[in-house]
Amino acid sequence: MKFSGKKGLAAIALALAVVTTAFVQEKKKIKVWLIGDSTMSQKSVRAFPEAGWGMPFSWFFDSTVVVDNRAQNGRSTKSFMKEGRWDAVMNEMKEGDWVLIQFGHNDEVPTKKNATTEEEFRNNLKKYVSDTRGKKANPILITPVARRKFDASGNLEDTHKVYSGIVRSVAAELNVPLIDLDTKSQALLREMGPDHSRLLYLHLAPGENPNYPDGKVDDTHFSELGARKMAQIVLASIREQKLELAERIVRK
Protein backbone atom coordinates (compact mmCIF):
# COMPACT_ATOMS: atom_id res chain seq x y z
CA MET A 1 0.00 0.00 0.00
CA LYS A 2 1.34 3.40 -0.99
CA PHE A 3 0.80 6.47 1.21
CA SER A 4 1.18 10.04 -0.05
CA GLY A 5 0.00 13.53 0.81
CA LYS A 6 -2.20 14.47 3.74
CA LYS A 7 -4.40 11.39 3.38
CA GLY A 8 -1.33 9.18 3.52
CA LEU A 9 -0.07 10.85 6.69
CA ALA A 10 -3.49 10.51 8.27
CA ALA A 11 -3.57 6.81 7.42
CA ILE A 12 -0.13 6.29 8.96
CA ALA A 13 -1.18 8.16 12.11
CA LEU A 14 -4.32 6.02 12.38
CA ALA A 15 -2.32 2.82 11.96
CA LEU A 16 0.12 3.89 14.67
CA ALA A 17 -2.76 4.74 16.99
CA VAL A 18 -4.28 1.29 16.46
CA VAL A 19 -0.95 -0.43 17.17
CA THR A 20 -0.36 1.71 20.28
CA THR A 21 -3.87 1.03 21.58
CA ALA A 22 -3.43 -2.68 21.05
CA PHE A 23 -0.14 -2.62 22.94
CA VAL A 24 -1.71 -0.81 25.91
CA GLN A 25 -4.66 -3.23 25.93
CA GLU A 26 -2.30 -6.22 25.96
CA LYS A 27 -0.37 -4.93 28.98
CA LYS A 28 -1.03 -7.50 31.69
CA LYS A 29 -2.71 -6.35 34.87
CA ILE A 30 -0.73 -7.23 38.00
CA LYS A 31 -0.79 -6.89 41.75
CA VAL A 32 1.93 -5.41 43.89
CA TRP A 33 1.77 -7.08 47.30
CA LEU A 34 3.11 -5.28 50.36
CA ILE A 35 4.00 -7.46 53.33
CA GLY A 36 5.55 -6.03 56.45
CA ASP A 37 4.89 -4.17 59.68
CA SER A 38 3.28 -0.97 60.95
CA THR A 39 5.68 1.36 59.12
CA MET A 40 4.19 0.08 55.85
CA SER A 41 0.62 -0.79 56.80
CA GLN A 42 -2.79 0.72 56.06
CA LYS A 43 -4.03 2.73 59.05
CA SER A 44 -7.53 3.08 60.41
CA VAL A 45 -9.34 6.41 60.63
CA ARG A 46 -8.90 6.43 64.40
CA ALA A 47 -5.11 6.39 63.94
CA PHE A 48 -5.07 9.52 61.73
CA PRO A 49 -2.74 11.31 61.05
CA GLU A 50 -0.51 8.24 61.45
CA ALA A 51 0.23 6.69 58.05
CA GLY A 52 2.22 3.75 56.74
CA TRP A 53 4.27 4.42 53.61
CA GLY A 54 2.29 1.75 51.77
CA MET A 55 -0.73 4.06 51.78
CA PRO A 56 0.57 6.81 49.45
CA PHE A 57 2.67 4.26 47.54
CA SER A 58 -0.44 2.98 45.75
CA TRP A 59 -1.17 6.39 44.20
CA PHE A 60 1.81 6.36 41.86
CA PHE A 61 0.96 3.54 39.43
CA ASP A 62 -1.01 3.30 36.21
CA SER A 63 -4.35 1.50 35.88
CA THR A 64 -2.72 -1.88 35.21
CA VAL A 65 -1.47 -2.11 38.82
CA VAL A 66 -3.40 -2.90 41.98
CA VAL A 67 -1.43 -2.39 45.20
CA ASP A 68 -2.61 -4.85 47.86
CA ASN A 69 -1.22 -3.75 51.22
CA ARG A 70 -1.22 -6.72 53.61
CA ALA A 71 1.28 -5.24 56.09
CA GLN A 72 0.08 -5.29 59.69
CA ASN A 73 1.05 -3.51 62.89
CA GLY A 74 3.36 -5.47 65.17
CA ARG A 75 4.14 -8.26 62.73
CA SER A 76 7.49 -9.93 62.23
CA THR A 77 8.65 -12.37 59.56
CA LYS A 78 7.56 -15.14 61.94
CA SER A 79 4.13 -13.93 63.07
CA PHE A 80 3.10 -12.89 59.55
CA MET A 81 3.48 -16.52 58.54
CA LYS A 82 2.16 -18.04 61.77
CA GLU A 83 -1.12 -16.13 61.52
CA GLY A 84 -1.72 -17.40 57.98
CA ARG A 85 -1.26 -13.98 56.40
CA TRP A 86 1.44 -15.21 54.04
CA ASP A 87 -0.64 -18.23 53.00
CA ALA A 88 -3.49 -15.86 52.15
CA VAL A 89 -1.19 -13.81 49.91
CA MET A 90 0.22 -16.95 48.28
CA ASN A 91 -3.26 -18.24 47.50
CA GLU A 92 -4.02 -15.13 45.45
CA MET A 93 -0.59 -14.38 44.00
CA LYS A 94 -0.29 -14.67 40.21
CA GLU A 95 2.59 -15.00 37.78
CA GLY A 96 4.10 -11.58 37.08
CA ASP A 97 3.03 -10.03 40.40
CA TRP A 98 5.52 -8.24 42.64
CA VAL A 99 6.01 -8.73 46.38
CA LEU A 100 7.67 -6.01 48.47
CA ILE A 101 8.98 -7.55 51.70
CA GLN A 102 9.89 -5.26 54.60
CA PHE A 103 10.31 -6.59 58.12
CA GLY A 104 12.76 -6.01 60.95
CA HIS A 105 11.24 -3.59 63.44
CA ASN A 106 9.52 -6.32 65.42
CA ASP A 107 11.96 -9.11 64.59
CA GLU A 108 14.95 -7.38 66.14
CA VAL A 109 13.60 -6.42 69.59
CA PRO A 110 14.09 -9.44 71.94
CA THR A 111 11.36 -8.28 74.34
CA LYS A 112 8.66 -8.35 71.66
CA LYS A 113 6.59 -11.53 71.54
CA ASN A 114 7.03 -11.80 67.77
CA ALA A 115 10.82 -11.34 67.81
CA THR A 116 13.05 -13.65 65.81
CA THR A 117 16.67 -14.67 66.19
CA GLU A 118 19.07 -13.56 63.48
CA GLU A 119 19.05 -17.05 62.00
CA GLU A 120 15.24 -17.21 62.02
CA PHE A 121 15.01 -13.81 60.38
CA ARG A 122 17.41 -14.85 57.62
CA ASN A 123 15.60 -18.15 56.99
CA ASN A 124 12.19 -16.49 56.98
CA LEU A 125 13.30 -13.93 54.41
CA LYS A 126 14.63 -16.73 52.23
CA LYS A 127 11.28 -18.52 52.46
CA TYR A 128 9.39 -15.39 51.37
CA VAL A 129 11.70 -15.08 48.38
CA SER A 130 11.55 -18.78 47.48
CA ASP A 131 7.76 -18.95 47.79
CA THR A 132 7.33 -15.84 45.65
CA ARG A 133 9.60 -17.16 42.93
CA GLY A 134 7.78 -20.48 43.09
CA LYS A 135 4.68 -18.58 41.96
CA LYS A 136 6.72 -16.95 39.15
CA ALA A 137 6.25 -13.61 40.86
CA ASN A 138 8.94 -11.05 41.64
CA PRO A 139 10.28 -10.45 45.18
CA ILE A 140 11.89 -7.21 46.36
CA LEU A 141 13.60 -7.09 49.75
CA ILE A 142 13.46 -3.84 51.72
CA THR A 143 15.51 -2.99 54.79
CA PRO A 144 13.54 -1.69 57.83
CA VAL A 145 12.96 2.04 57.66
CA ALA A 146 14.93 4.23 60.09
CA ARG A 147 13.75 5.24 63.51
CA ARG A 148 14.23 8.87 64.39
CA LYS A 149 16.76 8.56 67.22
CA PHE A 150 19.26 11.39 67.60
CA ASP A 151 21.76 11.43 70.44
CA ALA A 152 22.54 14.46 72.63
CA SER A 153 25.08 15.67 70.08
CA GLY A 154 22.57 15.60 67.25
CA ASN A 155 23.92 12.43 65.63
CA LEU A 156 21.44 9.93 64.25
CA GLU A 157 21.79 6.45 65.73
CA ASP A 158 21.69 3.37 63.51
CA THR A 159 19.07 1.22 65.27
CA HIS A 160 18.71 -1.47 62.57
CA LYS A 161 22.35 -2.26 61.90
CA VAL A 162 22.23 -6.03 62.41
CA TYR A 163 18.85 -6.85 60.89
CA SER A 164 19.27 -4.46 57.95
CA GLY A 165 22.58 -6.17 57.31
CA ILE A 166 20.81 -9.54 57.17
CA VAL A 167 18.34 -8.21 54.59
CA ARG A 168 21.23 -6.94 52.47
CA SER A 169 23.10 -10.24 52.67
CA VAL A 170 20.03 -12.32 51.77
CA ALA A 171 19.36 -10.04 48.79
CA ALA A 172 22.95 -10.47 47.60
CA GLU A 173 22.98 -14.23 48.17
CA LEU A 174 19.70 -14.86 46.34
CA ASN A 175 20.15 -12.13 43.73
CA VAL A 176 17.00 -10.30 44.79
CA PRO A 177 16.43 -6.59 44.11
CA LEU A 178 17.16 -4.62 47.28
CA ILE A 179 15.72 -1.31 48.37
CA ASP A 180 17.91 -0.05 51.19
CA LEU A 181 15.23 2.04 52.86
CA ASP A 182 17.20 2.10 56.12
CA THR A 183 20.23 3.83 54.58
CA LYS A 184 18.16 6.16 52.41
CA SER A 185 15.76 7.19 55.18
CA GLN A 186 18.69 7.78 57.54
CA ALA A 187 20.18 10.11 54.92
CA LEU A 188 16.90 12.04 54.77
CA LEU A 189 16.76 12.36 58.56
CA ARG A 190 20.33 13.63 58.74
CA GLU A 191 19.62 16.13 55.98
CA MET A 192 16.56 17.46 57.81
CA GLY A 193 18.24 17.38 61.23
CA PRO A 194 16.86 16.67 64.73
CA ASP A 195 14.26 19.44 64.69
CA HIS A 196 12.79 19.42 61.18
CA SER A 197 12.74 15.62 60.95
CA ARG A 198 9.97 15.61 63.59
CA LEU A 199 7.64 16.57 60.75
CA LEU A 200 8.07 13.09 59.27
CA TYR A 201 6.91 11.28 62.39
CA LEU A 202 3.90 11.29 64.66
CA HIS A 203 4.60 14.32 66.83
CA LEU A 204 1.44 15.99 68.08
CA ALA A 205 0.88 18.54 70.82
CA PRO A 206 -1.92 18.03 73.37
CA GLY A 207 -5.24 19.10 71.84
CA GLU A 208 -3.81 19.22 68.31
CA ASN A 209 -5.71 16.16 67.07
CA PRO A 210 -8.88 14.60 68.51
CA ASN A 211 -7.45 11.09 68.05
CA TYR A 212 -4.61 11.99 70.41
CA PRO A 213 -6.06 14.44 72.95
CA ASP A 214 -3.00 14.14 75.18
CA GLY A 215 -0.60 14.56 72.27
CA LYS A 216 1.85 12.02 70.87
CA VAL A 217 5.61 11.65 70.49
CA ASP A 218 6.37 8.68 68.25
CA ASP A 219 9.69 8.39 66.41
CA THR A 220 8.86 5.11 64.69
CA HIS A 221 5.55 5.77 62.92
CA PHE A 222 4.96 8.36 60.24
CA SER A 223 2.88 11.44 59.66
CA GLU A 224 1.28 11.77 56.23
CA LEU A 225 4.33 13.74 55.07
CA GLY A 226 6.71 11.10 56.38
CA ALA A 227 4.79 8.26 54.74
CA ARG A 228 4.85 10.05 51.40
CA LYS A 229 8.58 10.74 51.67
CA MET A 230 9.31 7.08 52.39
CA ALA A 231 7.07 5.95 49.53
CA GLN A 232 8.94 8.29 47.20
CA ILE A 233 12.25 6.76 48.28
CA VAL A 234 10.93 3.28 47.44
CA LEU A 235 9.58 4.41 44.07
CA ALA A 236 12.83 6.19 43.21
CA SER A 237 14.78 3.02 44.05
CA ILE A 238 12.56 0.97 41.74
CA ARG A 239 13.28 3.45 38.96
CA GLU A 240 17.02 3.63 39.68
CA GLN A 241 17.32 -0.15 39.39
CA LYS A 242 15.32 -0.10 36.15
CA LEU A 243 13.04 -2.87 37.39
CA GLU A 244 10.23 -3.82 35.04
CA LEU A 245 7.77 -2.50 37.59
CA ALA A 246 9.15 1.00 36.99
CA GLU A 247 7.44 1.08 33.58
CA ARG A 248 4.09 1.26 35.38
CA ILE A 249 4.94 4.22 37.64
CA VAL A 250 3.19 7.30 36.31
CA ARG A 251 3.68 9.91 39.05
CA LYS A 252 6.73 11.30 40.82
GICOR-V349647 format. One record per backbone hydrogen bond with DSSP energy under -0.5 kcal/mol. CO is the residue of the C=O (numbers start at 1). NH is the residue of the N-H. If there is no record, write none. Layout:
CO&NH  CO&NH
This chain:
4&8  5&9  6&10  7&11  8&12  9&13  10&14  11&15  12&16  13&17  14&18  15&19  16&20  17&21  18&22  19&23  20&24  21&25  22&26  23&27  24&27  30&66  31&33  31&98  32&68  33&35  33&100  34&70  35&102  36&72  37&40  37&41  39&53  40&54  41&52  44&47  45&48  47&50  51&222  52&55  52&56  53&57  54&58  55&58  56&59  57&60  58&61  60&250  60&251  62&65  64&30  66&32  66&68  67&69  68&34  68&70  71&42  72&75  76&80  77&81  78&82  79&83  80&85  80&86  81&84  84&88  85&89  86&90  87&91  88&92  89&92  89&93  94&97  97&138  98&33  99&101  99&140  100&35  100&102  101&142  102&37  104&108  107&116  108&110  109&112  112&115  117&121  118&122  119&123  120&124  121&125  122&126  123&127  124&128  125&129  126&130  127&131  128&132  129&133  130&134  131&135  132&135  132&137  133&136  136&96  137&139  138&99  139&177  140&101  141&179  142&103  147&149  149&157  151&154  155&151  157&159  158&161  160&164  161&165  162&166  163&167  164&168  165&169  166&170  167&171  168&172  169&173  170&174  171&175  171&176  177&141  178&180  179&143  179&181  180&184  181&185  182&186  183&187  184&188  185&189  186&190  187&191  188&192  189&193  192&196  193&197  195&198  196&199  197&200  198&201  200&223  201&203  202&204  202&218  204&216  205&208  209&212  210&213  212&215  213&207  216&204  218&202  219&148  221&202  222&51  223&227  224&228  225&229  226&230  227&231  228&232  229&233  230&234  231&235  232&236  233&237  234&238  235&239  236&240  237&241  238&243  239&242  243&246  244&247  245&248  246&249  248&62
